[in-house]
């Protein structure tokens, strides 16, 4: 239970909150690495992945996969035009059907892990929500300002070195 003061505070905070229509909202997945670099992926299929996979790969900045795609397509084109068309068709279908799994897998190859699943109106709003939860979060392309970086004061550094006087290191000989 809450007190009457807490209840009135909750009501006032909720009345300031913007309530969106369900149709306006999109689902996003946030993946991050240990350096707090976030990769925000919209959880919906893109038609460009099915129509023209190289465009989709370039948009998602999967350059090594794009190079591999061009190499395989060049080899298949040099063998036979029908093999090229069949390869293009199969690749288009595969990219369209499995694009979210491909994006998750490529992010995991970069050392990122699933961190957050959220709903927002746009990519910018999703990044704002993540920045509100993690002030040190960094994004590859963002309209947000640079994240907060805490500076360690020299006094704190000196305290840490003073505390290390009694610690025996593997590299230094210990007097027993």
C-alpha positions as CSV (number, residue, x, y, z in Angstrom):
1,X,0.0,0.0,0.0
2,X,1.0,3.6,-0.6
3,X,0.5,6.7,1.5
4,X,-1.8,9.4,0.2
5,X,1.3,11.5,-0.6
6,X,2.9,8.7,-2.7
7,X,-0.4,8.1,-4.4
8,X,-0.8,11.8,-5.4
9,X,2.8,11.8,-6.6
10,X,2.3,8.7,-8.7
11,X,-0.9,10.2,-10.2
12,X,0.8,13.5,-11.0
13,X,3.7,11.7,-12.6
14,X,1.4,9.5,-14.7
15,X,-0.7,12.4,-15.8
16,X,2.4,14.0,-17.4
17,X,3.3,10.7,-19.2
18,X,2.4,10.6,-22.9
19,X,0.2,7.7,-23.8
20,X,0.6,6.5,-27.4
21,X,-1.7,4.5,-29.7
22,X,-0.6,0.9,-30.0
23,X,-0.4,1.3,-33.8
24,X,2.2,4.0,-33.4
25,X,4.6,1.9,-31.4
26,X,7.4,-0.3,-32.7
27,X,9.3,-3.0,-30.9
28,X,13.1,-2.7,-30.5
29,X,15.8,-5.0,-29.2
30,X,18.9,-3.5,-27.6
31,X,22.1,-5.4,-27.7
32,X,25.2,-4.2,-25.9
33,X,28.8,-5.1,-25.4
34,X,31.1,-4.7,-22.4
35,X,32.1,-1.2,-23.5
36,X,28.4,-0.1,-23.5
37,X,28.2,0.1,-27.3
38,X,24.5,-0.5,-28.1
39,X,23.1,-1.9,-31.3
40,X,19.3,-1.1,-31.4
41,X,17.4,-3.4,-33.9
42,X,13.9,-2.8,-34.9
43,X,12.0,-6.0,-34.5
44,X,10.2,-6.0,-37.9
45,X,11.0,-7.3,-41.4
46,X,12.3,-4.9,-44.0
47,X,11.1,-5.5,-47.6
48,X,14.5,-4.3,-48.9
49,X,16.1,-7.5,-47.6
50,X,13.9,-9.6,-49.8
51,X,14.0,-7.4,-53.0
52,X,17.6,-6.3,-53.0
53,X,19.8,-8.1,-50.4
54,X,23.0,-6.0,-51.2
55,X,21.1,-2.8,-50.4
56,X,19.9,-4.2,-47.1
57,X,23.4,-5.5,-46.2
58,X,24.9,-2.1,-46.9
59,X,22.2,-0.4,-44.9
60,X,22.9,-2.7,-41.9
61,X,26.7,-2.1,-42.5
62,X,27.5,-5.8,-42.8
63,X,30.4,-5.2,-45.1
64,X,32.2,-8.5,-45.0
65,X,28.9,-10.3,-45.7
66,X,28.2,-7.9,-48.6
67,X,31.7,-8.7,-50.0
68,X,31.1,-12.4,-49.7
69,X,27.7,-12.0,-51.4
70,X,29.2,-10.2,-54.3
71,X,32.0,-12.8,-54.6
72,X,29.6,-15.7,-54.7
73,X,27.3,-13.9,-57.1
74,X,30.2,-13.1,-59.4
75,X,31.3,-16.7,-59.4
76,X,27.8,-18.0,-60.1
77,X,27.4,-15.4,-62.9
78,X,30.6,-16.5,-64.5
79,X,29.4,-20.2,-64.4
80,X,25.8,-19.6,-65.7
81,X,23.2,-16.9,-65.7
82,X,20.5,-19.3,-64.6
83,X,22.6,-20.3,-61.6
84,X,23.1,-16.6,-60.8
85,X,19.4,-16.0,-60.9
86,X,18.6,-19.0,-58.8
87,X,21.2,-18.0,-56.3
88,X,19.8,-14.4,-56.2
89,X,16.3,-15.7,-55.7
90,X,17.2,-18.1,-52.9
91,X,19.4,-15.5,-51.2
92,X,16.6,-12.9,-51.4
93,X,14.1,-15.4,-49.9
94,X,16.5,-16.4,-47.1
95,X,17.4,-12.8,-46.3
96,X,13.8,-11.8,-46.0
97,X,12.7,-14.7,-43.9
98,X,15.7,-14.8,-41.6
99,X,16.7,-11.1,-41.4
100,X,16.2,-10.6,-37.7
101,X,18.1,-13.8,-36.9
102,X,20.9,-12.6,-39.2
103,X,21.1,-9.2,-37.4
104,X,21.1,-10.8,-34.0
105,X,23.8,-13.3,-35.0
106,X,26.0,-10.6,-36.6
107,X,25.6,-8.6,-33.4
108,X,26.6,-11.6,-31.3
109,X,29.6,-12.1,-33.5
110,X,30.7,-8.6,-32.6
111,X,30.5,-9.5,-28.9
112,X,27.1,-8.0,-28.1
113,X,24.4,-9.7,-26.0
114,X,20.7,-9.2,-25.6
115,X,20.2,-6.5,-23.1
116,X,16.7,-4.9,-23.4
117,X,13.5,-5.3,-25.3
118,X,11.4,-2.1,-25.5
119,X,8.6,-0.4,-27.3
120,X,9.0,3.2,-28.7
121,X,7.7,5.3,-31.6
122,X,11.0,5.6,-33.4
123,X,14.7,4.6,-33.2
124,X,15.5,8.0,-31.6
125,X,13.0,7.4,-28.8
126,X,14.3,3.9,-28.2
127,X,17.8,5.4,-27.9
128,X,16.5,8.0,-25.5
129,X,14.9,5.4,-23.3
130,X,18.2,3.3,-23.3
131,X,20.2,6.5,-22.4
132,X,17.8,7.2,-19.6
133,X,18.4,3.7,-18.2
134,X,22.1,3.7,-18.9
135,X,23.7,7.2,-19.0
136,X,27.0,5.9,-20.4
137,X,25.4,4.1,-23.4
138,X,26.9,4.8,-26.8
139,X,25.3,4.3,-30.2
140,X,26.9,4.2,-33.6
141,X,24.5,6.7,-35.2
142,X,22.5,8.9,-32.8
143,X,21.0,12.3,-32.4
144,X,21.8,12.2,-28.7
145,X,24.7,14.0,-27.2
146,X,27.8,12.1,-26.2
147,X,27.4,9.9,-23.1
148,X,28.5,10.9,-19.6
149,X,32.1,10.1,-18.7
150,X,33.1,10.2,-15.1
151,X,36.6,11.6,-14.5
152,X,38.6,10.0,-11.6
153,X,40.0,12.7,-9.4
154,X,43.8,12.7,-8.6
155,X,43.1,12.3,-4.9
156,X,41.2,9.1,-5.5
157,X,44.0,7.8,-7.6
158,X,46.5,8.5,-4.8
159,X,44.3,6.7,-2.3
160,X,44.2,3.6,-4.5
161,X,48.0,3.6,-4.8
162,X,48.4,4.0,-1.0
163,X,46.1,1.0,-0.5
164,X,48.2,-1.1,-2.8
165,X,51.3,-0.8,-0.6
166,X,50.4,-4.0,1.4
167,X,49.4,-6.0,-1.6
168,X,51.8,-8.6,-2.8
169,X,52.1,-8.8,-6.6
170,X,53.1,-11.8,-8.5
171,X,55.9,-9.8,-10.2
172,X,57.5,-8.5,-7.0
173,X,59.3,-10.6,-4.5
174,X,57.6,-11.0,-1.1
175,X,59.5,-10.6,2.1
176,X,58.3,-13.1,4.6
